Amino acid sequence: MSEYRGKEIIIRYDEHTCTHSGNCVKNLPAVFDVNRKPWVNPNDATVEAIKKTIALCPSGALSYEEIQRQ
């Protein structure tokens, strides 16, 4: 599992579970861009937009954890 840590959210990606539906790339290309390295940038959208896009992942390959502010 890969982990992409942003300022407010951590996005996790399980490549073995992914079915490559492309929902993440189609719905939030600012964060999910397969032509960029790393292909996930959790700082390029709001936490709410990221959570909504991850909820569209049919395989469950994407998950997240919000970073608690202190």
N, CA, C and O atoms as CSV, one atom per row, in Angstrom:
chain,resi,resn,atom,element,x,y,z
A,1,MET,N,N,0.843,-1.176,0.000
A,1,MET,CA,C,0.000,0.000,0.000
A,1,MET,C,C,0.889,1.240,0.000
A,1,MET,O,O,1.869,1.322,0.740
A,2,SER,N,N,0.526,2.195,-0.841
A,2,SER,CA,C,1.250,3.462,-0.906
A,2,SER,C,C,0.503,4.504,-0.094
A,2,SER,O,O,-0.721,4.460,0.034
A,3,GLU,N,N,1.262,5.438,0.450
A,3,GLU,CA,C,0.672,6.489,1.274
A,3,GLU,C,C,1.173,7.839,0.784
A,3,GLU,O,O,2.367,8.024,0.547
A,4,TYR,N,N,0.246,8.777,0.636
A,4,TYR,CA,C,0.562,10.114,0.162
A,4,TYR,C,C,0.077,11.102,1.221
A,4,TYR,O,O,-1.125,11.292,1.405
A,5,ARG,N,N,1.023,11.721,1.908
A,5,ARG,CA,C,0.704,12.580,3.054
A,5,ARG,C,C,0.650,14.039,2.612
A,5,ARG,O,O,1.603,14.573,2.046
A,6,GLY,N,N,-0.486,14.663,2.886
A,6,GLY,CA,C,-0.648,16.086,2.634
A,6,GLY,C,C,-0.684,16.847,3.941
A,6,GLY,O,O,-0.403,16.295,5.005
A,7,LYS,N,N,-1.035,18.128,3.853
A,7,LYS,CA,C,-1.093,18.969,5.045
A,7,LYS,C,C,-2.287,18.625,5.922
A,7,LYS,O,O,-2.214,18.729,7.147
A,8,GLU,N,N,-3.411,18.207,5.281
A,8,GLU,CA,C,-4.637,17.960,6.032
A,8,GLU,C,C,-5.185,16.547,5.906
A,8,GLU,O,O,-6.095,16.162,6.640
A,9,ILE,N,N,-4.634,15.773,4.977
A,9,ILE,CA,C,-5.175,14.431,4.725
A,9,ILE,C,C,-4.068,13.503,4.232
A,9,ILE,O,O,-3.127,13.929,3.562
A,10,ILE,N,N,-4.203,12.241,4.577
A,10,ILE,CA,C,-3.317,11.193,4.067
A,10,ILE,C,C,-4.173,10.326,3.145
A,10,ILE,O,O,-5.233,9.844,3.545
A,11,ILE,N,N,-3.712,10.132,1.919
A,11,ILE,CA,C,-4.412,9.274,0.962
A,11,ILE,C,C,-3.626,7.981,0.847
A,11,ILE,O,O,-2.412,7.991,0.642
A,12,ARG,N,N,-4.332,6.868,0.981
A,12,ARG,CA,C,-3.702,5.551,0.839
A,12,ARG,C,C,-4.241,4.876,-0.413
A,12,ARG,O,O,-5.421,4.990,-0.745
A,13,TYR,N,N,-3.352,4.172,-1.098
A,13,TYR,CA,C,-3.695,3.509,-2.353
A,13,TYR,C,C,-3.168,2.076,-2.336
A,13,TYR,O,O,-1.975,1.840,-2.145
A,14,ASP,N,N,-4.075,1.130,-2.538
A,14,ASP,CA,C,-3.711,-0.293,-2.585
A,14,ASP,C,C,-3.732,-0.746,-4.042
A,14,ASP,O,O,-4.795,-1.013,-4.602
A,15,GLU,N,N,-2.566,-0.829,-4.641
A,15,GLU,CA,C,-2.464,-1.182,-6.067
A,15,GLU,C,C,-2.964,-2.593,-6.361
A,15,GLU,O,O,-3.347,-2.885,-7.494
A,16,HIS,N,N,-2.966,-3.455,-5.383
A,16,HIS,CA,C,-3.422,-4.827,-5.605
A,16,HIS,C,C,-4.942,-4.935,-5.624
A,16,HIS,O,O,-5.492,-5.912,-6.132
A,17,THR,N,N,-5.617,-3.941,-5.075
A,17,THR,CA,C,-7.079,-3.929,-5.033
A,17,THR,C,C,-7.672,-3.128,-6.188
A,17,THR,O,O,-8.812,-3.365,-6.586
A,18,CYS,N,N,-6.914,-2.193,-6.720
A,18,CYS,CA,C,-7.397,-1.263,-7.745
A,18,CYS,C,C,-7.854,-1.995,-9.015
A,18,CYS,O,O,-7.169,-2.885,-9.519
A,19,THR,N,N,-9.027,-1.595,-9.513
A,19,THR,CA,C,-9.555,-2.168,-10.762
A,19,THR,C,C,-9.403,-1.188,-11.920
A,19,THR,O,O,-9.880,-1.459,-13.022
A,20,HIS,N,N,-8.751,-0.061,-11.687
A,20,HIS,CA,C,-8.454,0.947,-12.705
A,20,HIS,C,C,-9.702,1.479,-13.403
A,20,HIS,O,O,-9.725,1.637,-14.624
A,21,SER,N,N,-10.735,1.752,-12.614
A,21,SER,CA,C,-11.960,2.328,-13.176
A,21,SER,C,C,-11.720,3.758,-13.657
A,21,SER,O,O,-12.416,4.239,-14.552
A,22,GLY,N,N,-10.754,4.424,-13.074
A,22,GLY,CA,C,-10.428,5.790,-13.474
A,22,GLY,C,C,-11.284,6.856,-12.824
A,22,GLY,O,O,-11.168,8.033,-13.168
A,23,ASN,N,N,-12.138,6.473,-11.895
A,23,ASN,CA,C,-13.005,7.461,-11.245
A,23,ASN,C,C,-12.205,8.565,-10.571
A,23,ASN,O,O,-12.590,9.733,-10.634
A,24,CYS,N,N,-11.129,8.224,-9.944
A,24,CYS,CA,C,-10.334,9.228,-9.235
A,24,CYS,C,C,-9.743,10.244,-10.217
A,24,CYS,O,O,-9.811,11.451,-9.985
A,25,VAL,N,N,-9.172,9.756,-11.295
A,25,VAL,CA,C,-8.539,10.618,-12.293
A,25,VAL,C,C,-9.582,11.487,-12.999
A,25,VAL,O,O,-9.342,12.670,-13.243
A,26,LYS,N,N,-10.718,10.913,-13.322
A,26,LYS,CA,C,-11.779,11.665,-14.014
A,26,LYS,C,C,-12.402,12.719,-13.115
A,26,LYS,O,O,-12.709,13.817,-13.580
A,27,ASN,N,N,-12.597,12.411,-11.840
A,27,ASN,CA,C,-13.310,13.302,-10.940
A,27,ASN,C,C,-12.437,14.349,-10.252
A,27,ASN,O,O,-12.927,15.419,-9.891
A,28,LEU,N,N,-11.167,14.057,-10.071
A,28,LEU,CA,C,-10.303,15.006,-9.379
A,28,LEU,C,C,-8.879,14.953,-9.959
A,28,LEU,O,O,-7.948,14.525,-9.278
A,29,PRO,N,N,-8.715,15.384,-11.207
A,29,PRO,CA,C,-7.400,15.288,-11.852
A,29,PRO,C,C,-6.323,16.158,-11.217
A,29,PRO,O,O,-5.136,15.915,-11.430
A,30,ALA,N,N,-6.709,17.158,-10.449
A,30,ALA,CA,C,-5.697,17.973,-9.764
A,30,ALA,C,C,-4.958,17.169,-8.706
A,30,ALA,O,O,-3.795,17.444,-8.408
A,31,VAL,N,N,-5.635,16.174,-8.138
A,31,VAL,CA,C,-5.031,15.336,-7.097
A,31,VAL,C,C,-4.510,14.025,-7.667
A,31,VAL,O,O,-3.420,13.575,-7.314
A,32,PHE,N,N,-5.296,13.413,-8.553
A,32,PHE,CA,C,-4.947,12.103,-9.111
A,32,PHE,C,C,-4.568,12.263,-10.583
A,32,PHE,O,O,-5.438,12.456,-11.432
A,33,ASP,N,N,-3.283,12.183,-10.883
A,33,ASP,CA,C,-2.789,12.387,-12.248
A,33,ASP,C,C,-1.732,11.333,-12.543
A,33,ASP,O,O,-0.613,11.407,-12.034
A,34,VAL,N,N,-2.087,10.357,-13.361
A,34,VAL,CA,C,-1.177,9.240,-13.638
A,34,VAL,C,C,0.045,9.652,-14.459
A,34,VAL,O,O,0.986,8.869,-14.592
A,35,ASN,N,N,0.046,10.854,-15.007
A,35,ASN,CA,C,1.193,11.337,-15.778
A,35,ASN,C,C,2.184,12.122,-14.935
A,35,ASN,O,O,3.151,12.674,-15.459
A,36,ARG,N,N,1.947,12.172,-13.644
A,36,ARG,CA,C,2.803,12.920,-12.725
A,36,ARG,C,C,3.416,11.940,-11.719
A,36,ARG,O,O,2.838,10.892,-11.429
A,37,LYS,N,N,4.562,12.284,-11.205
A,37,LYS,CA,C,5.187,11.483,-10.150
A,37,LYS,C,C,5.453,12.381,-8.963
A,37,LYS,O,O,6.141,13.388,-9.130
A,38,PRO,N,N,4.964,12.089,-7.794
A,38,PRO,CA,C,4.019,11.015,-7.539
A,38,PRO,C,C,2.654,11.335,-8.152
A,38,PRO,O,O,2.311,12.500,-8.352
A,39,TRP,N,N,1.901,10.313,-8.440
A,39,TRP,CA,C,0.642,10.498,-9.159
A,39,TRP,C,C,-0.488,11.011,-8.272
A,39,TRP,O,O,-1.550,11.374,-8.778
A,40,VAL,N,N,-0.274,11.046,-6.946
A,40,VAL,CA,C,-1.270,11.568,-5.999
A,40,VAL,C,C,-0.666,12.765,-5.270
A,40,VAL,O,O,0.419,12.673,-4.696
A,41,ASN,N,N,-1.386,13.897,-5.300
A,41,ASN,CA,C,-0.955,15.080,-4.574
A,41,ASN,C,C,-2.102,15.554,-3.687
A,41,ASN,O,O,-2.996,16.252,-4.165
A,42,PRO,N,N,-2.095,15.194,-2.424
A,42,PRO,CA,C,-3.200,15.494,-1.523
A,42,PRO,C,C,-3.359,16.968,-1.179
A,42,PRO,O,O,-4.336,17.333,-0.525
A,43,ASN,N,N,-2.440,17.822,-1.593
A,43,ASN,CA,C,-2.534,19.247,-1.288
A,43,ASN,C,C,-3.198,20.060,-2.398
A,43,ASN,O,O,-3.321,21.278,-2.275
A,44,ASP,N,N,-3.625,19.411,-3.473
A,44,ASP,CA,C,-4.152,20.140,-4.625
A,44,ASP,C,C,-5.672,20.210,-4.690
A,44,ASP,O,O,-6.225,20.524,-5.744
A,45,ALA,N,N,-6.358,19.924,-3.587
A,45,ALA,CA,C,-7.821,20.055,-3.522
A,45,ALA,C,C,-8.223,20.098,-2.054
A,45,ALA,O,O,-7.412,19.834,-1.166
A,46,THR,N,N,-9.470,20.430,-1.815
A,46,THR,CA,C,-9.962,20.455,-0.440
A,46,THR,C,C,-10.126,19.035,0.084
A,46,THR,O,O,-10.267,18.085,-0.686
A,47,VAL,N,N,-10.105,18.909,1.380
A,47,VAL,CA,C,-10.316,17.611,2.013
A,47,VAL,C,C,-11.683,17.050,1.606
A,47,VAL,O,O,-11.810,15.858,1.328
A,48,GLU,N,N,-12.691,17.904,1.573
A,48,GLU,CA,C,-14.040,17.442,1.210
A,48,GLU,C,C,-14.082,16.898,-0.213
A,48,GLU,O,O,-14.716,15.872,-0.460
A,49,ALA,N,N,-13.420,17.566,-1.151
A,49,ALA,CA,C,-13.390,17.096,-2.544
A,49,ALA,C,C,-12.675,15.749,-2.644
A,49,ALA,O,O,-13.105,14.868,-3.388
A,50,ILE,N,N,-11.599,15.595,-1.907
A,50,ILE,CA,C,-10.848,14.337,-1.901
A,50,ILE,C,C,-11.702,13.214,-1.319
A,50,ILE,O,O,-11.749,12.116,-1.873
A,51,LYS,N,N,-12.371,13.485,-0.213
A,51,LYS,CA,C,-13.217,12.465,0.417
A,51,LYS,C,C,-14.347,12.032,-0.513
A,51,LYS,O,O,-14.658,10.844,-0.594
A,52,LYS,N,N,-14.957,12.970,-1.208
A,52,LYS,CA,C,-16.035,12.640,-2.150
A,52,LYS,C,C,-15.517,11.780,-3.292
A,52,LYS,O,O,-16.183,10.830,-3.701
A,53,THR,N,N,-14.349,12.098,-3.805
A,53,THR,CA,C,-13.768,11.321,-4.904
A,53,THR,C,C,-13.384,9.925,-4.436
A,53,THR,O,O,-13.636,8.952,-5.148
A,54,ILE,N,N,-12.790,9.803,-3.274
A,54,ILE,CA,C,-12.414,8.489,-2.750
A,54,ILE,C,C,-13.651,7.628,-2.534
A,54,ILE,O,O,-13.601,6.413,-2.723
A,55,ALA,N,N,-14.750,8.241,-2.144
A,55,ALA,CA,C,-16.003,7.494,-1.951
A,55,ALA,C,C,-16.511,6.890,-3.260
A,55,ALA,O,O,-17.300,5.945,-3.238
A,56,LEU,N,N,-16.069,7.424,-4.392
A,56,LEU,CA,C,-16.486,6.910,-5.704
A,56,LEU,C,C,-15.642,5.722,-6.178
A,56,LEU,O,O,-15.937,5.130,-7.216
A,57,CYS,N,N,-14.619,5.381,-5.441
A,57,CYS,CA,C,-13.730,4.278,-5.829
A,57,CYS,C,C,-14.466,2.948,-5.652
A,57,CYS,O,O,-14.746,2.551,-4.521
A,58,PRO,N,N,-14.783,2.252,-6.749
A,58,PRO,CA,C,-15.581,1.034,-6.642
A,58,PRO,C,C,-14.859,-0.149,-5.996
A,58,PRO,O,O,-15.503,-1.035,-5.433
A,59,SER,N,N,-13.537,-0.169,-6.073
A,59,SER,CA,C,-12.792,-1.309,-5.536
A,59,SER,C,C,-12.388,-1.127,-4.077
A,59,SER,O,O,-12.051,-2.098,-3.399
A,60,GLY,N,N,-12.419,0.100,-3.597
A,60,GLY,CA,C,-11.946,0.365,-2.246
A,60,GLY,C,C,-10.436,0.504,-2.167
A,60,GLY,O,O,-9.865,0.472,-1.077
A,61,ALA,N,N,-9.790,0.655,-3.303
A,61,ALA,CA,C,-8.334,0.767,-3.331
A,61,ALA,C,C,-7.835,2.072,-2.717
A,61,ALA,O,O,-6.696,2.157,-2.259
A,62,LEU,N,N,-8.696,3.085,-2.711
A,62,LEU,CA,C,-8.337,4.370,-2.120
A,62,LEU,C,C,-8.994,4.519,-0.756
A,62,LEU,O,O,-10.160,4.165,-0.575
A,63,SER,N,N,-8.253,5.033,0.178
A,63,SER,CA,C,-8.784,5.343,1.500
A,63,SER,C,C,-8.074,6.592,1.991
A,63,SER,O,O,-7.108,7.049,1.381
A,64,TYR,N,N,-8.552,7.135,3.085
A,64,TYR,CA,C,-7.945,8.354,3.600
A,64,TYR,C,C,-7.987,8.405,5.118
A,64,TYR,O,O,-8.728,7.677,5.779
A,65,GLU,N,N,-7.167,9.289,5.631
A,65,GLU,CA,C,-7.160,9.594,7.062
A,65,GLU,C,C,-6.961,11.092,7.183
A,65,GLU,O,O,-5.987,11.634,6.661
A,66,GLU,N,N,-7.863,11.755,7.858
A,66,GLU,CA,C,-7.694,13.189,8.065
A,66,GLU,C,C,-6.657,13.414,9.145
A,66,GLU,O,O,-6.611,12.688,10.139
A,67,ILE,N,N,-5.831,14.418,8.948
A,67,ILE,CA,C,-4.807,14.769,9.918
A,67,ILE,C,C,-5.435,15.733,10.916
A,67,ILE,O,O,-5.983,16.770,10.544
A,68,GLN,N,N,-5.346,15.376,12.162
A,68,GLN,CA,C,-5.925,16.196,13.227
A,68,GLN,C,C,-5.036,17.398,13.497
A,68,GLN,O,O,-3.828,17.271,13.697
A,69,ARG,N,N,-5.656,18.553,13.498
A,69,ARG,CA,C,-4.915,19.772,13.814
A,69,ARG,C,C,-4.773,19.905,15.320
A,69,ARG,O,O,-5.686,19.577,16.077
A,70,GLN,N,N,-3.635,20.381,15.733
A,70,GLN,CA,C,-3.391,20.525,17.176
A,70,GLN,C,C,-3.458,21.961,17.599
A,70,GLN,O,O,-3.277,22.267,18.777
